[in-house]
Amino acid sequence: MSQIYEPANEKRGLERLGDKVVSVRMDSELVAELDRLAQHTGRSRGFYLRAAVQEMLPVLKERYWHHDTESRSQELDKYSRFMDQLHDPTQEER
């Protein structure tokens, strides 16, 4: 379950040493919608981008890490069967 982004955690003023700047190319319509939200609420784009990443990262990790692990497992299984056939040519292909 994702955590809610808390405004109290939002840094003000100078960033702490070790913070990183990340850039991303976004569709102009999405940026305009983000800007409307920021302007309406008096918060920054960065606030909402950090909130979105913080809340969605656990979902994305679950979705894509599971998929990646599943794909690699299938590839490893195919490779193992192939190697078994190379070592034992009498073994039929499954």
C-alpha positions as CSV (number, residue, x, y, z in Angstrom):
1,M,0.0,0.0,0.0
2,S,1.4,3.4,-0.9
3,Q,2.0,6.2,1.5
4,I,0.3,9.5,1.2
5,Y,2.7,12.3,0.4
6,E,2.8,14.6,3.4
7,P,3.2,18.3,2.8
8,A,5.0,18.5,6.1
9,N,7.8,16.6,4.4
10,E,8.1,19.2,1.6
11,K,11.4,21.0,1.9
12,R,11.4,24.8,1.7
13,G,14.4,26.9,0.6
14,L,17.8,25.3,0.0
15,E,17.8,21.7,-0.8
16,R,19.8,19.3,1.5
17,L,23.2,18.0,0.4
18,G,22.7,14.8,-1.5
19,D,19.4,15.7,-3.1
20,K,19.3,14.9,-6.8
21,V,17.7,16.8,-9.7
22,V,15.9,14.6,-12.2
23,S,14.5,15.7,-15.4
24,V,11.8,14.1,-17.5
25,R,10.3,14.9,-20.9
26,M,6.5,15.2,-20.7
27,D,3.7,15.8,-23.1
28,S,2.7,19.5,-23.1
29,E,-0.9,18.7,-22.2
30,L,0.2,16.8,-19.1
31,V,2.5,19.7,-18.1
32,A,-0.4,22.2,-18.6
33,E,-2.6,20.1,-16.3
34,L,0.1,19.8,-13.7
35,D,0.6,23.6,-13.9
36,R,-3.1,24.2,-13.5
37,L,-3.1,22.0,-10.4
38,A,0.0,23.8,-9.0
39,Q,-1.4,27.2,-9.6
40,H,-4.8,26.4,-8.2
41,T,-3.3,25.0,-5.0
42,G,-0.4,27.3,-4.6
43,R,2.1,24.4,-4.6
44,S,4.9,23.7,-7.0
45,R,5.2,21.3,-9.9
46,G,7.9,19.6,-8.0
47,F,5.7,19.0,-5.0
48,Y,3.2,17.1,-7.2
49,L,5.8,15.2,-9.2
50,R,7.4,14.0,-5.9
51,A,4.0,13.1,-4.6
52,A,3.2,11.1,-7.7
53,V,6.5,9.3,-7.8
54,Q,6.4,8.5,-4.1
55,E,2.8,7.1,-4.3
56,M,3.3,5.2,-7.6
57,L,6.8,3.8,-7.1
58,P,5.6,0.8,-5.0
59,V,2.9,0.0,-7.6
60,L,5.4,0.2,-10.5
61,K,8.0,-1.9,-8.6
62,E,5.4,-4.6,-8.0
63,R,4.2,-4.5,-11.6
64,Y,7.5,-4.4,-13.4
65,W,9.8,-6.3,-11.1
66,H,7.3,-9.2,-11.1
67,H,7.1,-9.1,-14.9
68,D,10.9,-8.9,-15.2
69,T,11.4,-11.8,-12.8
70,E,8.8,-13.9,-14.6
71,S,10.4,-13.2,-18.0
72,R,13.9,-14.1,-16.8
73,S,12.6,-17.3,-15.2
74,Q,11.0,-18.4,-18.5
75,E,14.2,-17.5,-20.4
76,L,16.4,-19.4,-17.9
77,D,14.0,-22.4,-18.2
78,K,14.3,-22.4,-22.1
79,Y,18.1,-22.0,-21.8
80,S,18.3,-24.9,-19.4
81,R,16.3,-27.2,-21.7
82,F,18.5,-26.1,-24.6
83,M,21.7,-26.9,-22.7
84,D,20.3,-30.3,-21.6
85,Q,19.7,-31.1,-25.3
86,L,23.2,-30.1,-26.2
87,H,24.6,-32.4,-23.5
88,D,22.2,-35.2,-24.3
89,P,21.2,-35.3,-28.0
90,T,18.8,-38.2,-27.5
91,Q,16.6,-36.0,-25.3
92,E,13.5,-34.8,-27.2
93,E,12.6,-31.2,-27.4
94,R,9.7,-30.3,-25.1
